[in-house]
Amino acid sequence: MRHPISALLCSLLLPTAALANTAASELEVNNAFARPTPPGATNAGAYADLRVTGDPVTLVRAHSPTSDVVELHIMRMEDDTMVMRQVKQIDIDQDNPVSMRPGGGYHLMLIGLEAPLTEGLKFPITLEFETLEDIEVEFEVAPLDAMPGA
């Protein structure tokens, strides 16, 4: 009778041991910027570098008081045409950091701007992750010809 109880106790402890060996995720966000918007523009892109150490993380949503909606987007070539599409999530892991830049790849799409984005303006965007706590990041509107982090 003693061995079945030992086996049961060991089977209960195995999942705990597996959890103890997983690395906690730490996310680093750098070069958070947007570009100035032309008069009358109601949408804009926002960009940042997202790097994680430890377990992979998934960005699932974002929001900001600067716009009505913030969507996760990707731009890429499809049949010789650059297309922009909304995505449900952005996966980030140690081997695949995300560097958002104008002209292609991932970005945050600010839809329904409350006011124009002018050079030097700073505004928050809250990033929501599947397994991490929300992170509020301060973005700055960089000069049109600047490429932060490049």
N, C-alpha and C positions, 0 to 999 in steps of 0.2 A: 504493500500500500504506500510505502514511503516514496518510491520512485515516480508514480504517477503525479503526486503532489509536487515533487521537484520539477518534473517536466512542465507542469502547468505554471509554476512560478517562473521558470526560465522563459517560457513562451510569452508571459506577460511583461518580462523585463526587456526582451529583445527590441520591441518598437521604441522603448525609451532610450536604449543604447544607440539606436540608429539616429534618433533625433539629436542626441548629444554630439554626434560626430558631424552634423551638418554645419557648415560655416554660415554665420550670420551675414546678411547682406548689408553692405554699406554703399550708399549711393553718393556720388560726387557730381555736382552740377556746376559747370563753368561756362563762361562766354555767353551768358544769356542776353540776347539782344533782339531788337526789331529794327526796321527801317522806317524813316519818315514816310508818311502817306501824302499823296497829292490831294489838293483840295477836292472835297466831295467824296473821297474814297470811304467806303463803309466796311471794308475788309482789309486785313493785313496778315502777313506771316510773322511768326516769332520763332527764334532759333536758339539752341543751346547744345552744349556737349554733355552727354550723360554717360557716366562711367560707373561700373559697379565692381566691387570686390566681394568675394563670397558667392553665395547662391545667386542665380539669375533672378531678375525682377521683370515685371511686366507693367508698363504704363498703360492704364485703361481709360483715363479721363483727365480733363483739365478744365479749369474755370478761372475767370478773372472779372473783377468789377469794371475793367476797361472795355469789355464787349459783352453782348448778349450771350454769345456762345463761343466756346473754344473747342475746335475739332482737331483730332489727330489726322494728319494727311501725309501722303507720300506723292512725290513727283518722279516719274520715270518715263523712259522712252518705250513706246509700244508701236510697232510698225512704222517707224520713222516719224512718229508724232509724240511730243512731250505731253503727257496726260497727268492730271492731278486727281487723286482719289482719296476719299476718307477711308481710314483703317480703324478697326475695332480696338487694336492694341499695338504697342511697340515693345518688342522683346529686347532686353538688354542683358548681356552677360559679359564676363571678364574678357572673353576672346572677341566679342562683338560690341564694343562701345558704339554709341550713336553720336555722330557729329552732324547736327542739323545746320544746313547752310542754304542760302538762296540759290535757286537754279537746279535743284535736284535732291532727291532723298526725302527724308522725313522733315516735317515742320509742324508747328502748331498754327492753326488757322483761326485768327480772331475774326469773328463774324458779327456784324452789327456794332461797330465801334461807337462808343459813347461820345468820343471827341477825336479829332485828328491826332495822329502820333507825330509829335514834333521833336526834333533833335534835342537830346539831353533829358527828355521826359523819362521818368522812372515809374514803373507800374508792376504790380504783383500778378503772377499766375500761380495758381495752386495745382500741383501735379498729384494725381491720385493713382496709386499703385495697387496691384492685386494683393501683394503680401507685405507691403511696407506702409507705414503711416504716411498721410498726406504731407507734402513738402511745399511750402510757399517759397517761390523764387522771385527775386527782384530782377526784372528785365529793364534794360536801358535802350532808348532809341538812339542808335549810332548814326553818324553821318552816312549819307547814301554811298559814298565811295569807300567806306571803311569795311573791313571784314574781320571782326573780332575773332581772336583765336587762330587766325590763318598763319 
